[in-house]
Every structure is written in structure tokens, then in C-alpha cells.
Amino acid sequence: MKPAAWVGLAIIVGALAFGSRAFVANLTPYVTFEQARNARGNVQVMGKLDKKSIEFADDKTLRFTLVAPDGERLPVRYGSVRPANFEQAIEVTAIGNYDGQFFQAANLLVKCPSKYQGTEIKEYNAPKPSSAPSNGMPVMPGG
């Protein structure tokens, strides 16, 4: 193999190694609230938004509480622009780290209810149009 081919191969292998290392370093795992309190570095936590806990301070700090399926609560602080439709959110994913008092979120992902959610049930339970005439007599075929 020619020396130029070896150099090219070494560059490709080095670039792949660097790229995969950077990719793995930027992965942010989902963890439980307890794991988030003990984690070093950024993690992702997901929970139901406690709508009564939402506070948006004058310094543009958003504070709220996430609730896990087991009822565990995690106070979150986010220091950026409030996401659109935040008050309608049913679930929030916060990416950041725990500082001993709050989960400091660097990013928020908000899941809002679908506008179609529940329409199947409403349509199923809706009154069915009647094919009977107003006199109460059934309609006979061909007549």
C-alpha cells in the first residue's frame, strides 16, 4: 500500500474515532429524579407538569415542579424564554443538572395535548342521526 493511502486511511480512522467520541460525550441519558439528584453532568428527566407550581419571575426565571409516575417531585428552574403553550403542557422533559436545590434546566421539551385527543370517544358517544321519520314510523325499503 502506498504511503499516501496509509495517511488517508489514518485520517479517516482518526475522524471516525473523534466523531464517535464526540457523539457519545453529547448523549444525555434519561434518568429518574433520584438519579438526577446524584448525577454528575447533564441528564434528562421527564415528568408530569404540576400546573399549580408554575412561577415566572421578573428576572425571566421559570420555576415549576415535575411529578414522576410514583409521585416523587422535582423542583425545576429554567432561565430562558418560556416555551410556547407551556401552561397547556401535560409532560415536560428537562435537560440539565441538579444543583442541590433545583434541577437547573438548560433546555425544555414540552409535550402538549393533541387537538385530536379524545375525539374518537366524543364521536362514538355522539347521538346517531335517526333514519325514522318524525311520525315515529320506521322507513320501509323502497317506500
N, C-alpha and C positions, 0 to 999 in steps of 0.2 A: 504494500500500500504506500502511496506517495506521501511525503511529509505534509503537503497541503491538505490531503484528505484527513490525516490524523488531527491536524489543527482544527479543521472544520468539524470533525466528529467530537473533539473535546469541547468546542464552543457550544455545540448542540446539547451535549450531555450536561454541561455546566448551566446552560439556560434552563433546561428542564428541571434540574435539581433546585435551582434558585426559585423558579416559578412554583414548584410543588411545595417548597418550604414556606414561601410567602402565602400560598393558598391555605395551608394548614394553620399557619400563625393567625390568619384572619378569620378562621372559623369561630363562631360564637355558639357554644352549646346551650341547649335548653336545660335548665336545672330547676329543682324545687326551691321554694322560698328559703328553706333551711340551708340548702347547699349554696344558695346565693349569698346568705349571710356569712358563710365561711370561705367563699371562693376568693381567689386572688386573680385579678384581671376581670375583663368584661365577660358577662354571661347574659343569657336571655331568660326572662321569667314571663310567664303568661298567667293571667287570671281574669276573673270577672271584675268589672269596674264597680266599686261601691259609689254610686252616684251622689250619695249624701256627703261624701268626703271631699268632693271637688272644691278646691280653692285656687283662685288665680290672683296672685298678689300684684301690687303696683309695680314691683320690680320685674314683672313678667315671669315670675316663677309659678309653675303649675304644680300643685300638690294634690295627691289623691291616694286612695288605698286600693290595692288589688286583693282579691279574695280567691284563695285556692279552692278546689273542689272539696277538700277536707275541712274548710272553714278557716284555715290559717290566713292571717292578714299580713300584708307587707306595705308599709308606707313608701310612697314613691315621690321623688322630686324631679321635675324636668324644667330646665332653664332656657327654653327656647319658645318659638311660636307655638301656640296651642293648635293641635291638629284640627282640621275642619270636622265638624259633626262630632266632636269629642263627647259632648253631653249625650248623644244618642248611642254611643258605643256600648256593645254588650260584652266585649272582650278586648283586652289590651295586652300587647306584648311589649315589654320594656327591655331595652338593651343598655347595659351599663354595669355598675358595680355598687356594692353596699359599703357605706362609709361609717357604719356603727350606729347610725340613727335613721337614715333614709337609704333607699335604693336610689342612687343617682343615675337617672336615665339620660343617656346621650342621644338615643333615638326611641321613638314610639311607633308602633304599628297598631292601628285601630281597626277593629272589626265591628262594623255597624250591621244592624239587621237588614236583611234583604227586603226590598219593597214588595217582593212576591211571597215572602214568608207568611204562611198561614192562609194563602188564598185558596189552596186546594180544599181546606176544611170549610171555609166560608162558602165556596161554590157547591160543595157536597151538601151542606146543610141548608142551602137556599131553597125557598119554596119552588116546586116544579110547576111550570105552566100547565094548566089544565086543558085537555082537549075536549072536555064536555061543554055543551052549550050552556048558556046562562039559565035555562029552564031546568037543569039538573038531569036531563035525559042523556043517556050515552049516545055517542055518534055512531051510526051504523055504517059499515063499509058500503061505499057506492051511493050513499044517500045523504 
